[in-house]
Amino acid sequence: MGGAVIRRSALVALVATALVATPQAQAAEPSPGTWLVSQFSEGDRLLRFPADPSSGDPGLTADGVYALAAAGVGRSTAVKASAWLAEPAQLQTFAGDGEAESYVGGLTKLALVAQALGQDPTAYGGADLLGRLVALQDDTGRYRDRTDPAYEQTNAFTQALAIIVLHRAGKDVSAAVEFQASTACPDGGFPIAFGLPACKSDVDGTAMVLQALLAAGEKDKSAAAVEWLVKQQQADGGFQAMEPPTNANTTGLAVGALLAGGRKAAADKAVAYLKTLQIGCTGPADQRGAIAFDSTGFDAGTVVRATTQGMLGLARVSLAEVSASSATPGVPPIDCTTTTTTPPPATTTPVAPAPGGPAEAPADPPLAVTGPDQAVPLTLFGSFAVLAGAVLLLVSRRRKGGA
């Protein structure tokens, strides 16, 4: 009699354990790439002003191409966006005509679009973007706009992008790297603007410059800059620009620099922060997948740019290596009924006590692991445990019948 009770108690405990191990449904997290694709007006451009269809923004559209490439989705949209950027109206406005006017920022961003999509930056919309860019380098190694000096807009960003696209094309960037490295501030960081009376390090500028210098193999100034950048990380894991708050834009850029500089732990913290800004399945349907600028939540005026730059961070990709070579043509649907499998908390299913003894507290389960490589083994383990319980029950009944 006592043996039968013990066997039944063991069976209850085993089945309860099986229930603990069996995965439960959990809503899948919406893809930021899917939300971003939905923001392309006419399917090929991002807008400076969301309510104004005529406000196509070439720079923001280029950022969108990099973001989709980094995320490995939306290649069809990225190709359409590139075609829009290569149209004469956008090309001339953004990069200049190549004669009277030529802009470093536009040339570099368009060249990177071409490179990310596997297109030819020397024949982009009929223009040799790299040839025009090389012609803008002065004797110091700096790239300057060809325009009225009052409208000169080059800075650490444009210099860094020039190094990145030319290095990706196999061009000599030694003079450009030397100039960029010479602009470091005494504390190790880099400023946005060149030639100011007092050098003030900036997180955005330093993150961009580091991606360029590290890609080009510079090891002196970049080492100090990595140290400076790590010290700027805030308690929440994010980074802020010239002033608070921590935000997706700055943090997204910082991740690529941190990884290039070998600071994985700091990059992991930054990525975790970016995930807190994602609009999930509990948010409004038209916002799901977006990445908010900061912790205040969705803001239509900032969310598109925040999503494009935040996606680079989530993908752990720097602009020096971003590529759509393996990107899928489309994007995954935002369907909050789609589920992944994760084990539920062990405390949700009590384990039956042995006769005469206290209930044994179940051990804490491992951290949830998602993905197809993990879901199948967990499911098999739960099924195996239930099957084992059924076998024990059958054996118990046979023994009782034969006793």
Secondary structure, 3 states (H helix, E strand, C coil): CHHHHHHHHHHHHHHHHHHHHCCEEEECCCCHHHHHHHCCECCCECECCCCCCCCECHHHHHHHHHHHHHHCCCHHHHHHHHHHHCCHHHHHHHHCCCCCCECHHHHHHHHHHHHHCCCCCCCECCECHHHHHHCCECCCCCECCECCHHHCCCCHHHHHHHHHHHHHCCCCCHHHHHHHHHCCCCCCCCCCCCCCCCCCCCHHHHHHHHHHHHHHCCCCHHHHHHHHHHHCCCCCCCECCCCCCCEHHHHHHHHHHHHHCCCHHHHHHHHHHHHHCECCCCCCHHHCCCECCCCCCCCCCCHHHHHHHHHHHHHCCCCCCCCCCCCCCCCCCCCCCCEEEECCCHHHCCCCCCCCCCCCCCCCCCCCCCCHHHHHHHHHHHHHHHHHHHHHHHHHHHHHHHC
